Amino acid sequence: MNNGRASSEGAKTRRSEGEAREDAKTQRGWGIGSREDAKARRDECGAREGAKTRRGWGVGSREDAKAQRDVEEIAAIVVDSALNLHRDLGPGLLESVYETVLANILKNKGLTVERQKSVPISYQGVTLDEGFRLDLLVDRLLIVELKSVETIHPVHPKQLLTYLRLMNLPLGLLINFGAPLLKEGLKRIVNNHTNFVSSQLRVHQQEVVHG
């Protein structure tokens, strides 16, 4: 009977030891799992930081691309937008309507647009805070003057050229939304501008070049 109890106790002890070993193994497994979890968390954090950095690089790249965009690329975007706008709305609306809608379209395309920008001028010691106003100044490089008239007056291109010279800018667009076909109402006004490498605007447009 004592031998039976001893055997029972021994078996119980062995079971307890076995369970202890299994518990230890399980705990070690948890420990490994914890290390793996920690590594996974580190990797996840690293991935998040990497993604954040890449997003930062992406923003930088977009900003760099925007800074490198030349005046001809900007002009191409403006003309394409104006053509679509004229096709959709047609001629005959107020100039302010075309100005508002075109400015919004260009902003949605990532361009910086200033409407009715007041430009001061100085002459012989006299400064005029509001020497003239630009309908649109796009990316600080391109002047866009808008009309909604039957025919562009000869003074309008000369006026835009004066603006370009005073601001020392190379290129301006005179766009008449009153024309039946917008290509007939487009004029490029050039102020000592020779970089036509990326230009696709010379076809179907009148160009006035002044040196």
C-alpha positions in Angstrom: 0.0 0.0 0.0 2.9 2.3 0.9 4.5 1.3 -2.4 1.3 2.2 -4.2 1.3 5.6 -2.6 4.9 6.1 -3.4 4.3 5.2 -7.0 1.4 7.5 -7.1 3.4 10.3 -5.5 6.3 9.7 -7.9 3.9 9.8 -10.9 2.4 13.0 -9.6 5.8 14.5 -9.1 6.8 13.5 -12.6 3.7 15.0 -13.9 4.3 18.2 -12.0 7.9 18.3 -13.3 6.7 17.7 -16.8 4.1 20.4 -16.5 6.7 22.8 -15.1 9.0 22.0 -18.0 6.1 22.6 -20.4 5.2 25.9 -18.6 8.9 26.9 -18.8 8.9 26.0 -22.5 5.7 27.9 -23.0 7.1 30.9 -21.2 10.2 30.8 -23.3 8.0 30.6 -26.3 6.2 33.7 -25.0 9.5 35.3 -24.5 10.5 34.6 -28.0 7.1 35.8 -29.1 7.7 38.9 -27.1 11.0 39.5 -28.8 9.4 38.9 -32.1 6.6 41.2 -31.3 9.1 43.9 -30.2 11.0 43.4 -33.4 7.7 43.6 -35.4 6.8 46.8 -33.5 10.3 48.2 -34.3 9.9 47.2 -37.9 6.4 48.8 -38.0 7.7 52.0 -36.4 10.6 52.0 -38.9 8.2 51.5 -41.8 6.0 54.3 -40.6 9.0 56.6 -40.2 10.3 55.5 -43.6 6.9 56.2 -45.2 6.8 59.6 -43.5 10.3 60.3 -44.8 9.3 59.1 -48.3 6.2 61.3 -48.2 8.5 64.1 -47.2 10.7 63.3 -50.2 7.6 63.2 -52.3 6.5 66.6 -51.3 10.0 67.9 -51.8 10.0 66.3 -55.3 6.8 68.0 -56.2 8.0 71.3 -54.9 11.3 70.9 -56.9 9.3 69.9 -60.0 7.1 73.0 -59.5 10.2 75.2 -59.0 11.7 73.8 -62.2 8.6 74.3 -64.3 9.4 76.8 -67.0 7.2 79.6 -68.3 6.4 77.6 -71.5 5.1 74.7 -69.5 3.0 77.0 -67.4 1.7 78.7 -70.5 0.8 75.4 -72.1 -1.3 74.5 -69.0 -3.1 77.9 -69.0 -3.9 77.7 -72.7 -5.2 74.1 -72.5 -7.4 75.1 -69.5 -8.7 78.2 -71.3 -9.5 76.2 -74.4 -11.5 73.7 -72.3 -13.2 76.5 -70.4 -14.3 78.3 -73.6 -15.5 75.0 -75.1 -17.6 74.3 -72.0 -19.0 77.7 -71.3 -18.8 79.4 -74.7 -18.2 83.1 -75.4 -20.2 86.0 -74.2 -20.0 85.8 -70.4 -18.5 88.5 -68.2 -14.7 88.7 -68.1 -14.8 88.2 -64.3 -16.6 84.9 -64.7 -13.8 83.5 -66.9 -11.2 84.9 -64.6 -12.7 83.3 -61.5 -13.2 79.9 -63.1 -9.8 79.8 -64.9 -8.0 80.8 -61.7 -9.7 78.0 -59.8 -8.9 75.5 -62.5 -5.2 76.5 -62.5 -5.0 76.2 -58.7 -6.5 72.7 -58.9 -3.6 71.9 -61.3 -1.1 72.9 -58.7 -0.2 76.4 -60.0 0.0 79.5 -57.8 -2.4 82.1 -59.1 -2.8 85.7 -58.0 -5.9 87.5 -59.2 -6.1 91.2 -59.7 -2.6 91.6 -58.4 -1.8 95.2 -57.7 1.8 96.1 -58.9 3.4 99.3 -57.7 5.7 101.3 -60.0 8.3 104.0 -59.3 9.3 106.8 -61.7 11.6 109.7 -61.1 11.2 109.4 -57.4 7.5 109.0 -57.4 6.0 105.7 -56.2 2.5 104.6 -57.1 1.3 101.8 -54.9 -1.1 100.7 -57.5 0.6 101.4 -60.8 -1.5 98.7 -62.6 -3.4 95.5 -62.0 -2.8 92.1 -63.5 -5.8 89.9 -64.2 -3.8 86.8 -63.3 -0.2 86.2 -62.4 0.6 82.5 -62.6 3.6 81.0 -60.6 5.1 84.5 -60.5 6.3 83.9 -64.1 3.4 84.3 -66.5 1.0 87.3 -66.9 -2.4 86.4 -68.2 -4.7 89.2 -69.3 -8.3 88.2 -70.0 -10.9 89.9 -72.3 -14.4 89.1 -73.3 -14.9 91.3 -76.3 -15.7 90.8 -79.9 -12.3 92.0 -81.1 -9.0 92.7 -79.3 -8.1 96.3 -79.5 -4.5 97.0 -80.8 -3.7 98.7 -77.5 -4.3 95.5 -75.5 -1.1 93.7 -76.6 0.9 96.8 -76.1 -0.5 97.2 -72.6 0.5 93.6 -71.7 4.0 94.2 -73.1 4.4 97.2 -70.8 3.4 95.0 -67.9 6.0 92.4 -68.9 8.8 95.1 -69.2 8.0 96.7 -65.9 8.0 93.4 -64.1 10.9 92.0 -66.1 9.0 88.9 -67.1 9.5 87.0 -70.3 6.0 86.0 -71.5 2.4 87.0 -71.3 -0.9 85.6 -72.6 -3.7 87.7 -73.9 -6.9 85.6 -74.0 -10.1 86.8 -75.5 -13.0 84.6 -74.4 -15.4 86.7 -76.6 -13.9 85.1 -79.8 -16.1 82.5 -81.5 -13.0 80.2 -81.5 -10.6 80.7 -78.7 -7.6 80.0 -80.8 -8.5 83.2 -82.7 -8.5 85.1 -79.4 -5.1 84.0 -78.1 -2.0 86.1 -78.3 1.4 85.5 -76.9 3.3 88.6 -76.0 7.0 88.0 -75.7 9.5 90.2 -73.9 13.1 89.2 -74.8 12.0 85.6 -74.5 14.0 83.0 -76.4 13.3 79.7 -74.6 10.8 78.0 -76.9 12.1 74.5 -76.4 9.1 73.2 -74.6 6.5 75.4 -76.4 3.6 73.8 -78.1 1.6 77.0 -78.3 3.0 78.6 -81.5 0.5 76.7 -83.7 -3.0 78.3 -83.9 -1.8 81.4 -82.0 -0.8 84.9 -83.0 2.5 85.9 -81.6 3.8 89.4 -81.0 7.5 89.5 -80.3 9.3 92.5 -79.0 13.0 92.7 -78.1 
